[in-house]
Amino acid sequence: MGKLLIANWKMNPKKESEALTLARASDASHVVICPPFPFIATAGKALKKAKLGSQDLFYEASGPYTGEVSSEELKSMGVSYVILGHSDRRRLFGEIDEIIAKKVSAALLNGITPILCVGETFADRETNQTFAVLDRQLKMVLSQLPAGTKEELIICYEPVWAISTNLKEGMEPPTAENIAQVVEYLKSIVGNSGVSVSFIYGGSVNSTDLKSYLDIPGISGALVGAASLKPVEFKKMIKIAK
Ligand code: PGA
């Protein structure tokens, strides 16, 4: 199949030795591993086939930004992808669309492929705001793309309510039709803005349902959180996505 799997480890694991073991177990082509910052170097050295990703970056190049990490710094560590606009960052760290747009630009200008996460919350969905939210999230980024961008932009449709830690009992993740509809909508927003875009899906993806997501027209990969921390499970997913 040759589809892309992005492993978002979030703030896991707790120790460098565990990160090393996990990175080695997840090393395969068409895989991007996004460890927490302290383990970027360790994971980077362990990966022979997979690519290295980051879970965030700051848009300035250098300077007095305590606690932040720039795209140049990440690039020098071998990072070639970055997750931006994840709902954890939007919800817990106050990241608004303007900030995310600047981060996407900084990544593109430094040759790092942004994985832009967009998606509605449960409340947005309940109040029929899904398309309005997606519209706002994507248009802000597109309006600030550096002129003549040649790099690819990956857009991850990740409904916030469908993320494994948010999905309530009895709730079903979105259907293939829902996702296909959203991808069509997002494509129509991108239109002929000139940027090369691909779409992936995220939200409680595991080895049981991965194939059904990857089979959706227009979907070329998946963003995987919890399941990427389980080596046996993730290996199964790698085989399916191949
Ligand atoms: P999940 O996380 O696969 O555990 O739902 C995905 C994500 O939040 O990136």
Residues whose N, C-alpha, C, O or C-beta is under 5 A from the ligand:
A	BS01	PGA	N8 A162 I163 S164 T165 G202 G203 S204 V205 L223 V224 G225 A226 A227
